[in-house]
Amino acid sequence: MGTFLSFFSTLGVVILFGIAIISAAIKVVQEYERGVIFRLGRVLRPARGPGLFFIIPIIDRMVKVDLRVVTLDIPSQEAITSDGVTVKVNAVAYFRVIDPIDAIVQVEDYRRATWQIAQTTLRSVLGQSELDELLSQRERINQKLQHIIDEHTEPWGIKVSIVEVKDVELPLTMQRAMARQAEAEREKRAKIIHAEGEFQASQQLTAAAATIGQEPAAIQLRYLQTLTEISVEKNSTIIFPVPLEFMTAFSSMLAQRDQDRPG
């Protein structure tokens, strides 16, 4: 009886050990992953996946690498621009693994390494740029950051696709100075536009005066038109000066009419 129980106990242990070995040997890699396998310390190329495959337990060790795009928030960095202004800037970077083996073999922690490179590069680029360039040429700053970070992470099998500067925080004194500058600029543009309007109006008045000077009867017609407009707008008594030339011309017109009338 004891021998029978001992046999079944041993059989149970063997079955459990076999199940554990089979479980360790079977590996499933998702569509967005790749498995980097080390056999006795040596990496096997290429990386495995996606799908189901087997490894040799104890001898093989597998590390899964995610190939999806990673969003990396770069915390706010304080730096002094080339024109001596202290600013705080944060950014966001998007990267992904394009070589899983290099991402595991060439660097200990590719996510942390990329994060550190992004921070130091952001401070360096800020120190080489002027404040106006940082505010008005954001796209060029983004391209410069992306190029430098991608160049540093390329040996690790990392591709940095996009780097975007999100917020630029300025000191309060600089914000007030920029507000005053913007207000002065708006006043300057308003004065220039007003002066241009006055200049164009004076040109039109000069042309009108030249036309009236060539035709004396034009001023008389203008007087009559003005009287008509005033009488329509307001029902009131208006004293309107009439030049002597107008009266002379009017008398001449009456005399001419009397002469033309048949006797």
C-alpha positions, 0 to 999 in steps of 0.5 A: 500500500505504501509503495502504491502511494509513493508511486502516485506521489512521484507521478504527480510530481513528474506531471507538475514538473512537466507542466511547469517545463511546458509552460516555461517553453511556450511563449506568446508574443503580441502583434505589437511586440517582439521577443529578444531571446538570449541563449546561454547569454548570447542573443539570437537574431532576429527577434521573435514574434508575433505569434506562438513559439517555443524556447528551451527552458533554463537555457533560453531567456526572453525579453519582450519589447513593445514596438508601439509609439511611446508618448514621453512628457519632458518636464519643465526645464529652466534655462537662460536664452542666448539674449539673457532671459530666464524661461521655463519650457516643457515639451512632449516627444514621440518615439518608438523602437525600430530595432528590438535587439539594440534597444535591449543590448545597447542600453540598460533602460531605453525609456529612461535613457531617451527621457534623460537625453530629451531633457538635456537637449531641451536645455541646450537648445534653449540656451542657444536660442533667443527669446523672439526665436523661441516664441515666433519660430516654434516649428524650427525649434521643434525640428532642431530638437527632434533631429538632435534627440533622434541622432543620440538615440539612433544607436539604441534602435530608437526612432524619435518622430516628433518633438513639440514644445508645449508651454513657454513660461516667462517671468512676470517682469518680462510679461509686463514688458512684452505687454507694453511693447505690444501696446506701443506697437498697436498705437504705432500702427494706429497712428500710421494708418491714421496718417495714411488716411489723412494723406490720402484725404489731402490728395483727394481734396487737392485734386477736387480743388484743382478741378473746381479751380478750372471750372468756376461754375463747379463751386456754385453747383456745390453750394446749391447741392449743399443747400439741398442736402441741409434742407432735407436733413433738418427743417430749420433756418440756415444762414449760408454765405454766398460768394459775390461771384455767384450773384454776378453769375446769377445776374448774368444768367437773368440778363441773358434770359431777358435778352433771349425772350421775344419782345 
